Amino acid sequence: MIALERRPQPSQAWSAAAPLLAVLLTMIFGGILFAALGKDPLVAIRTIFWDPLFGEFASFSRPQLLVKAGPLILIAVGLAMGFRAGIWNIGAEGQYILGAICGAAAGLAFYPMEARWLIFPIMVIAGGLGGLLWAMIPGLLKVRFGTNEILVSLMLVYVAEQLLAAMALGTLKNPEGMGFPGSRNLKQWVSSANPELIAGTGMHWGVVAAFIAVIGGYVLLSRHLLGFRIRLAGQSPRAAAFSGVNPNRLILVCLGISGCLAGLAGMFEVSGPAGQITIDFNSGYGFTAIIVAFLGRLHPVGILFAGLLMALTYVGGEVAQLTLQLPGAAIQLFQGMLLFFLLAVDVLTNFRFRFGRREVKA
């Protein structure tokens, strides 16, 4: 008989090894998937994880690592704050969209004024506030009516997508765009552009903000009273209540932080790599950041490395689609395997296998 037995204490060794084992299992089963599609699995894995860094297209794909990793890390750090407190914000994609809309709207409101020092900070503030206010909807509903923040935040993603389409086709539509949907190109308007800070690296202000978020998140969780309350609420809600932690306030703070960072990610994306509000602006970063948060063990430094790894699968997946003609859905499935195997292996952090004989009653 094989049974799962709860460990007296979570295994630190399994907790550290789970992400590495999940990546290994993803490669193995991803290789089986690619073989089923008629591709050489070793070539496919090499194309995804090696070629973007050292292959033929490395000079073009390497700068894209920071471009892709920036929003993933920024959103995941915010999500980790709530997840560690037991507050499940699954709607970061919607907050990402609202941050982009509010940031772009704030910048376009000043068109064509030339004042870089004034317009871009206003866009940053507007983007952060847009994401924060969108996250406050599930927060206030949970505090006031006890609704489930998972369902509310997730459903608001679809509302945000409709708002995005309405803005691209209506309010923010470029009047000089000859009828095509989408806003003015913010990258061509120097006053509100988010340019590459170091040529050939992909580094822009959104990447800088992501690194600042990692440092700030680490300091908050390890050195600040709020971080202690977040960890305590996640580990033992009853102990947190006895220690004077206000659960409603903590809900609003955690959702506010995650919403603000997701909104900033959207603003930096629309003012930099994307350049404009379009119908298909949302790229799934808000959902992929959930994988990044868990792959990084809900720790800011771990999220930094997990974000770079996930960005590598994005860039490598694009290279694989170009060179091996792999379908985009296969790459998305490959990325989803990471979370699936991480959750599966993570069971062994709190449980262990027990082998024995089944007792037969007379």
N, C-alpha and C positions, 0 to 999 in steps of 0.2 A: 504494500500500500504506500502511495506517495501522497503526502498532505503538506499544506502550508501551515507553518507554526509561527506565531508572532514572536519577534525578538524582544527580549527585555528592554533593549535600547536600540534605536536606529543604528545601523552599521555605517560608520564613517568611511570604511574602505569601499563598500558598495556605492555609497553616495558619490564618492570621487570617481569610481570606475564606471558608473552607469553611463555618463555621456560618451566616454570613449568606446564602450561596448556597443552603445546605440549607433554610433557612427560606423563601426565595423560591420554590424549587422545590416545597416542600410546599404553599405557598399556590396555586401554579399547578395542580398535579396534584390538590390537594384541591378546588379549584374545579371541575375536570373531574368529580371524584367526585360533588360536590354537584349538578352539572348533570345527571349521569346519574340522580340520584335525583329529578329534577324540581324542583329548587330553584334560585333565582337565585344563581349562584356569588359574585357581588360582594356580595350581601346576606348570604350565609352567612359569608363571610370577615369582613365588617364586624361581624356579630353576634358572632363569636368573639373578634376582637381589639380592637374599638372599643367596642361597647356595654357590656361589663362595667366599663369605666373612665368612659365619658362618656354612656352611653345612658340609657334610661328606668329601668332597674333598677340603675343604678350605685350608688345609696345602699345597696342590699342586697348587691350582688355585690362591690363594692370591698373590704369587710373580709374577704371570703372568700379574697382573693388571698394574704394572709399566712397564713391558716389552711391553705391547700393547699400553699403554698410551704415552710412550716416543715419538715415531715417530709421533703419531697423534697430540700431542701438539706442537712439533717442527715444523711440516709442517703447522698447522693451524695458528700459530702465524705469520708466514711469509705471508700466504694468506691473513690474516686480514689486514695487512698493505696496500696491493693493493686494497682489497675490500673497505676499508674505503675511498680510494682516487678515487673510481670508475674505477679501473683497474682490469679486471677479468681474473686472471690466473686460468684456469680450467685444466691445464696440469701438475699439481704438481706430478702426478704419473710418468710421463716421466722423470721429473727432479730427482725424487727419484731413479728411475732405473739408470739413468746416474751417479748419485752420487755413487751408489753402484758399478757400473762397474769401474769407475775411481779410487775409493778408493781401491777396490780389486786388480786392475791392478797395482797400485802403490805399494801395499804391496807385491804382488807376484813377482814383478820385483826384489826384494831384496832377494828372497828365495835362499838358506836357511840361510842367514846371521842372527846372533843373536845380535840385537841391538834395544831393545824395545824403548829406549829413543829417537831413531832416526826414526824408521820406522812408528810407529803409528802416530806421528804428521804429517808426510808426507802424510799418508793415509787420515787424517782429511782435510788437505789442498786440496788434490786432489779431495776428495768427494765433498767439498764445491764448488770448481771451476767447477767440472763437472756439477753440478746442475745449477750453475750460468750461465755458457756458454750456456746450453740448453735453459734456460729461456730468454737469450738475443736474441734468434732467433725470437720469436714472438715480443719481444720488439723493435728490430731494424726494423723489417718489418712494425710494426705499425708506428714508428717514421718516417721512410723513405717513405713508400708507403701508409700509412693509412689503413693497413689491420686490420681485426678484430682479436684481441688477443685471444678471446674465441675459435674461430675455429682453428686458427693456433696452439695454445698451446694444444688443445685437439687432433688434428690430429698428433702432434708430439709424443703423448703417444704411438700410434701404431708403429711409426718408432722406438721408444725406445724399445718396446717389441721385434721387429725384431732384433735389435742390441743385446739385451739380449740373444736371442736364438743363434745368431751367435757367441757370446762370449762363451756361455756354451758349444757349439758344436765344436768350433774352437779355437780361439786365447787363451782363458783362460782355455781350457779343461785340466784336470789333466792328464799328460802323464802316470801316474802310476795308473789311474783309470780303467784299463782293458776295455776301450772302452765306459764306461758309461759317459753320459754328465754331465758337472759340473766341477767347478774349484777345486783346492786343498781345504781342510778344514782349514780355517783360525784359527778356535778355537784350532786345534791340533798343530798349529805352534805358539809357545808362543810369538814370536817377534811381531806379528801383531794382537794378540788376544785382544778382548774387554771383559774382564772377569766380573763376578759379583763382585761388590765392597764390598758388605755386604752380607754374606752368608744367603740364604733363603729369601731375600727381592726382588730379581729381579732388583735391582739397578745396572746399568752399566753406562758407560760414556755418552751414548745417553740420558739416563734419566736426568743425571746432566746437559747436554746441553739443554734439554727441560726446566728445571727450570731456567737456566740462560737466555734462550730466553724469558720466561715469564717476568722476572725482567727487562731485557733489553727493551722488547717491551713496558712495562708499562712506564718506564722512557722516552723512545723515544716519545711516544704519549702524555705524560702529561708534560714533562719538556724540550723538545728539539724543536728547530725551525723547523726541518724537520717534526716532529710529528704535529706541528701546520699547516704546509703546506699540509700535507696529509689529515688532518681533514677538512681544508678549501676547498681543491679541491673536496672532496666528498660531502660536504654540499652545496657549491656554486661555481661551476667552473668559473663563470663570476667574482665573487669577488676575487677568487684566481688569475685570469689573471690580474685584476687591481692592485693587491697587489704585482705583480712582480714574481709570481710563474711561473717557466718555465715548461710547461706541458710535453714536450718531456723528459726533464731530470727527472722529477718525475716518468714518465712511466718506464724509465730504472732503476731508483733506486728501485722502488717498486718491479718490476719483478726480479731484481737482488737479493734483500733480500729474497723474497719468494723462488727463485730458489736455492739460497745458502743453506737456511735452509732445504729445501726438499732434496737436495743432501747430506747434513750432516746426515739427518735421514736415508737415504739409506746406507751410509757408516757405520754408527753405527750398523745398522741392519745386514749387511753382515759380519761385523767383530765380531758380538756378537751372538744374538739369532739364526740367520739363519746360519752363519758360512761359507757359500760358495755361489758362483754364480751358480744358476741353471736356467733351462728354466722357471720354475714356481715361481721364486723368488718374482716377484711383487705380492703383496697381497691386493691391492686396498686401501692402506693407503692414497694415494694421493687424491682419490675421497672421502673417508670417512672423511678426514680432512676438506672438505668443509662443511659437516654437523656440525662438531665440531666447526668450526669458527663461523657459524651462530648461533648455539645453545649457544655459549659463548658470543653472542652479539658483536662479533668482538672486544672484550676487552680481553687483555692478561690474566687477573685474571679469567674472565669468561671462557676462553678457557681452563684454567687449570682444572677447575671442570668439564667442558663439556667433556674434553678428558678422565678424569677418569671415567665418566659415560659411555661414548662410549666404553672404554676398558672393563668395566663391562659387557656390552652387548656382546662383543666378547667372553670373558671368559665364561660368563653364557650361551651363545649360544652353545659353545663347550660342556659344561656340559649337556645342554638340549639334544644335539644330542646324547651324550653318554648314558644318563640315560632314556630319553623319546623317543629316536629314531625320533626326529624331523628332517625333511630335512634341509640341509644347506640353501636352497633357501628361506625357511620360515624365518630363522633368518636374512638373508639379507633384506628381505622384511620388517621385523620388524624394522630393523635399518633405512631403507629408509623412513618409516612412520614418524620418528622423524623430518626429514627435511620437509616432506610434511605438517605435522600439524603445524610446526613452521611457515612456510610461510603462511599457511592459517590463523592462529591466528594473525600473525603479521599485517595483513590488518587492524585490529582494533586499531593498534597504530596510524595510520594516518587517519582512517575513523571511523565513528560511524553509527549505525543503526538509521534511522528516520522512525517513524511510522505515518501514516496519511491516509486520504481518497483520492482516486483518483478523481480529478475533472472531471466531465462530461460536455463537451461543448454542448450547445443547437444546 
